[in-house]
Amino acid sequence: MSYKYSLPKKGETAQNILKHIEDFKKKEPDRNKAYMGAYCMVGSPEIQELMEQAYQRYFFENALVRRYFPGLRQMEDDIKEIAAGILSGGTEGIKVNITSGGTESLFCAMHAAREWARDKFPHIKEPEFIGPYSAHATITKSCHYLGMKLKRVPVGADFRADAKAMEAAIGPNTIGLLGSAPSWPYGKVDPMADIAAVGQKHGLWVHVDACVGGYFAPWAKRLGYKFPDWDFSVPGVISISADLHKYGYAPKPISTIAWRSEEYQKYHGVYPTEWPSQQYIAEGLVGSRSGGVLAAAWAVLHYLGEDGYMDYTRRTMDTKKKLTDGLIKLGMKPLDTDLCLILYESPEFPAEAVVGAMTQRGWTCMGTQRPPLIQLVLDPMAERIADNYLSELAEVIKELRAGKQGKKGELGYAD
C-alpha cells in the first residue's frame, strides 16, 4: 500500500526544514486580517515575544508530573489563584483546574455533574442537561462521550436563553442546567440569575460556559458595560468554564474549569490505582501537558495585570462601537450583542455571499447559520485594521450589487 506522503529516508538539514516551515507559513492568512474573524487573541508584539521566551524556557517539561518541577507547580498554582479571583465575583472558596481548552473544560464540567448526580440522584440511569439552543456544540460532544443527553430549548426573541422554557423542559432524568456568557452563535450573555434560580429550586447542577467571555466580562463590567450577571456572585452557579487562550491572551492550549467549592471539585478527579505503578493523578482529562503554555500564561497575566486587561478591554469595546457604526452606515444590520463579538446580516445579500467575498480577500470570516449572520471576533489588535475591514466590505457590497458573485463562504467551522 502506498500513501500520499511518507517519512523521508534520510533526514534533512535544519536549514532546509526551517525553509519548509516558512513556506508553510506563507500559505496562512494575513494575521492582521485574522484579528477580525478567528481566534488569534495574542496581544501586542511585545507580549508575543515575552510569551515565546517564557514558553521556550519550559518547552520540554511535562506538567503531568509537575510534582517533580516545583517551579512549574508554583506557576500553575498561581494561575489557578488568579483565575479563581477573576471568576469569583467576590465569592470565597472558588477552586480551579487547568485544562487544554474549552472542549476539555466543558467535558470536565459535564463529567463532574454526572458523578455528582450519581450521589444525589442514584435512580437516574440516563442523565440529561438542559440548555438553550445556542449552547456550544462541544457540550453535545461531551454529553455523547459521557452517555448523557443535552436537551436544547429554543432561545427567546432576544436570542438569550429562556429560563422559563428551560424549567418547563425539566424531566425525571434532568440533572443540570447551563447557559453561556456569551453564547458563540449570538454573542449574548444568558440570564444566569434566572437559570440558577431554577436550578436551586429543583436541586440541579448549573454550569456557565464562559469560554469566550470569562476573562473579558469582569473588566467590561468595571468599565460600565451592562449585561446579565453570570459568575459565582450568582447563587446557584456551580461551575464555570473559561479560556485563558482567548481573552486571557495566553497561547493555545490553556483553559480553566472553576468550581464553587471543593465540595463540587471533588467530583472532577479520577485517580486510578488498580495497576502496577503509582496512583495516576492528572489535572483533567488530558495526561501529558505542555509546561511551556503554563509559563507563557503566567507571563502574560503578570505582564498585563489588572490595568493591562482593563486597557485591552476598553480598546476592544471601542473598536466594536467603531465597527458597528460603520456597518450600519454600509446598510448592514448588526445584532445587539454583549461583550466582544459582532454578528450582523445584510438585508440585500445572503450572508454566505458576503463571507465568501471577504474570505477571498483574505479575511478569516465565520458566522452563524440559523439565522444567517456574519461574525467578527474582536481583540484589542483589531483597532488597527477596523477601517480596512469596513473599506473592503464596502467594495464587496459594490461588487455584489453589480452582480459579481464569488464562491459562497461557510457560516461556521465547516472545512
N, C-alpha and C positions, 0 to 999 in steps of 0.2 A: 504493500500500500504506500502510495506517495502522498505527501502533504504539500500544501502551497508554500510552506516555509519551514525550514529546519535549522537545527543548530549548525553553525559553520564548523568545518573540520578543523581548521586552525584558528586560533584566536587572533583578533585584530589589535592594533596598537591603540593606546589610549587616545592619541590624537585623532585617529580615524573614527573611533567610537564617538567622541565628542562632536566631530563634524556631522555624523549621522544624527545625533541628538539635536543639533542646531537645525538640521534640515527638517526634522520632525516638527520642531518648534515653529518654523516658518509657516507651517500649514495651519497653525492655530489662529483663532480670531484675534483681531486687534484688541489688546487688553483694555484700552481706553473705551472701546465700544462695548466691551463685555460688562463694564460697570453698570450699564443700564438694563441688562436683561438676564444676567446669570450670576451665580454666586462667586464673586471674587472676594469681596469683603476683606481686603488685605491692608487697608490703611495706606499711609503715606510711604514713599520710597524709603524714608529713614526707618520706619517701623519694619518694613520688609527686610531691610538689611540687618537690623537688630535680630529679628526672628530667625533669619537664616544662620546667623552666627551662633545664636543660642541653640538652635536645632542641631547644628554640626557638633557642638560640644557633647551632646548625648545621642548622637546618631545611632550608635551600636548598642546602647543599653536597652535592656528589655524590662519594661515596667511591670511585667507579670511577676518578676522576682524582685520587687522593689525592696524587700527586707534586706537584701544584700547591698543596697545602694542607699545609705541614709540621706545623702543629699537629694537624690531623686525623690525619695519618700517625703522629705520635708517640703519640696516644691509642690508635690501633689496635694499634700495636706493643706498647704497654704491656699492653693487654688480652690479646694473644697470649702474652706472657711470663707474666702472672698465670695464665692458663688452663693453660699448659704446666706450671707449678709445681703447680697443684691436681691435675691429672690424671696427673702423672708417677709417683706412688708412690715418689718418691725417685730416679727414674732420670734421668740426664743426657741431653741431646741431643734432647729432645722438640720437635717443630715443630708449629705450629698455623696453620690458616687460618680466617678468619671467614666464615660463611655466613648465609643468611637464615632458617634454621630446620632442624628435624630432617630434613625431607624432602630438602633440598639436601645436608645433611651426609651422609646415608646414600647419596644418589646419588653424591656425590664419592668416598666410600669404595669403592663398588662399581665406579666408573669406574677409580679408581687400581688396584684389584685386577685388573681386566680388562687394563689396559695393562701391568701388571707380569707378568701371565700370558703376554702375547704375547711377552715376552722369555724367560720361564722355560719355558713350555710352548707353543712355536710351533705344535705339531701339533694343539692343541685349537682347533677351529673353533666349537664350541657350548659355551662355558664355563658352569659351574654353581657355585652356592654351596649349602652345606648348612647348614640352621639348624633350630631347634626349631619346632614348630607355633605356639608363642607369639610368634615373631618378628613385628615390626611390619609392618603392611600396606604401608607405603611402601617396604619392601625389595623386595617383589614388584613394586611400581610401578617402582622404579629398574631392576630387572633387566629388566623389559619394555622400557623405553626403550633399554637398553644391549644388547639382543639376547642376554641371559643368562637362565638359569633358576635359580629358587630351589626347591630340593628341601626340603620341610618334613618333619621327622621327629617322631613322637609324643613328647610330654614324658613324664617319669617320673611315678610315683604322687604325688610331691610337687609336681608342676606345674613343676619345673625341667627344663632341657634334659638330655637323656640322652646323655652323651658317647660311651658305647659304641655306642648305636644310631646316632649320627651317624657314627661311624667305620665301622660296618657299611654305611652308605649311600654311602660314598665310591666313586666310579666313575671311569672313564677320562677324563671331562670335568670332574671336580671341580678347582676352583682355590682354594677357600676355605671357611672355616667361620665361623659367627657365633653370638653369644649376646647376652643382654640384661642390663642392670644398672639397674633391674629390668625385667622384661617388663611391658608395659602391661596385658595381659589378666589376669595373675595376681599381679602385684606381687612377683615372685620374682627374686632375683639368680641368674643361671645359674652353674654351676660352671666358671668361665672357666679355672681352672688345668688342669682335666681336658680341656677343649676345646682349649686352647692346646697341651697336651702332644700331643694327637692331630695338631694342625696341624703341630707341629715334626717329629713322626715321619714325616709324609707330605710335608713341604715345602710346606705350604699357607699362604695368607694367612689371618689370623684377625682378625676385626673384633668390637668390642664396641659394641653400641647402648646407650649410657648417656645418651640424650637426656633421660630422666626423672631419673635419679639421679646423673649425673656431677658436678653441683655441690651435691649433698646428701650422698652417701655418704661422702666424705672426712671431713666434720665428724661424721657419725653414728659413724664408726669411732673417731674421737678420743673420743667420748662413751661408748665401750664397747659399742656395739651390735654384734652378731655376724652376719655374713653372708659369703658366699664372696668371696675376693679377686677383683678384676676389672680393675684398672688396669694401667699399664705396669710395675708391680712383678712382674706375672705374665710369666715368659719366654714368648715366642712371640706375645704380643699385638702386632699391627702397627698397628692404627688404632682410634680411639675417637671416636664422635660424642656430643656433649653440648650441651644447650641452655642458653644463658645467660638466655633469656627464660622459663625455668621456674624452677629453684631458684637461679639467679643473681639473680633478681628484676628483671632488666632488662626494658624494654618490648619488645614484639614489633616487628620480627622480627630476632632475632640468635641464632646458634648457633655452634658450633665443630666442626671436624674436626681431630683431632690425629693425628700420625704418630710412630712410634717414633724415626725419624731422618730426616735429609734424603735418605737413600738411598731411602726409600719415598715421601717427599713429592714427589720429582721426577716421579712417575707421575701426580700430581694435575693439574698445569698443562697448559693448552692455549693456545698463543700464536701465533695466525695471523699470517703475514707476507705471504701471497700476495694482496695487494690494494693499491690505490694509496696508502693512508695508512700511518701508522706501525704498529709492532707493537702488537697488541691484547692488553693484559695485564689479566686480571680475577682477583679473589681466588678465585672459584669458578665455578659455572655462571652465576650471575646477573651481569649487567653493571652498570647503574646501581644504586647503593645509597644509602640514606639516611645522611648524615653525622650526622644527629640521633640515630639509635639508638646510634651509636658513642659519642657524647658522653654520652648517658644511661647506657649500660652502664659507661663509665669512672667516671661519677659514683657509681653505686650500689656498685661494687666498692670504691671508696675511702671511701665513707660508712660502709659496714658493717665492712670489714676482717675479719680472722680472728675477732675477738671477736664481732662482729655476726652473722656467719654461724653461729658456734657457738651463739649465743643463739637465733637463729631455728630452728636445727635442734632444739635442746633443746625449745623451745616446741611445735614441730610434733609431735615424738615424744611429748611429754606429752599433747597433745591426742589423738593416736592411741590412747594407752592409755585415756584417759577415754572416748572414743567406743566402743572395743572392749569395755570393761567394761559400758558402758551398753547396747550392742547385745545382749550375752549376757543381761543382766537382762531384756531385752524378748523373749527367746526366739529371737533371731537367731543364726545360725551364721557368725561371721567366719572367713575363711580366714587361715591363719598366713602373713602377708606380711612382706616386708622393707621397711624404709625408710618412705616417706611415703604409700603407697596402702593403702586399706582396701577389701576385697572381702568381701561377705557374702551369705548366702542366707537365705530364710525357709522354715522347714520346713512352714509352713502354707499359704503363698500363692505363686503364680507371681511371679518377680522382676519381670516386666513390669507386674503389677498394683501392686506397691509403687512402682516407678519412676513409673508413670503418676499415682498418687495424690500422690506427693511433688512431681512436676512441676506438677500442678495447684495446689499450694500455693506455687509459686514457686521450688522448689529445682531447680537445673540438674543433673539426675541423668544419669549414664551407667552402663554396665555391660558385662558380658561375656556372650556368647550361649552358649558351649559350655565349661563348664556355665553355666546361667543364674545370674548373680551381679550384685548391685548394687555400684556402685563409688563411692568417695569419694576425691577427690584433695585432700590437705590441704596447707595452708601455715600459717605462724605466725598469720595473722589468724583462722584457723578457731577458735582457742581462745575467741573472743568469742561464738560462736554455736553451740558444741557442744551446750549444754544445750537451746537452742531446737530444734536438729535432732532430738535424742532425744525431746523433748516432742511435736513434731509427728508423728514416726514412731509414737509410742505412740498418738496419736489416729488415725492412718491404720490401724494394726493393729486398733483397736476397730471402725472403720468396715468394714473388710474382714471381720471376724468377724461383723458384723451383716448382712453380705450386700450392703453398698453397694459396687458395682463401678463405678469410673470408666473413663476412657479408658486403655487399656494404653499404657505407655511403650515407647520404643525402647531396646534394650540396645546402645549403640554410637554411631556417628557418623551414622546414617541421618537424613535430613531429612524 
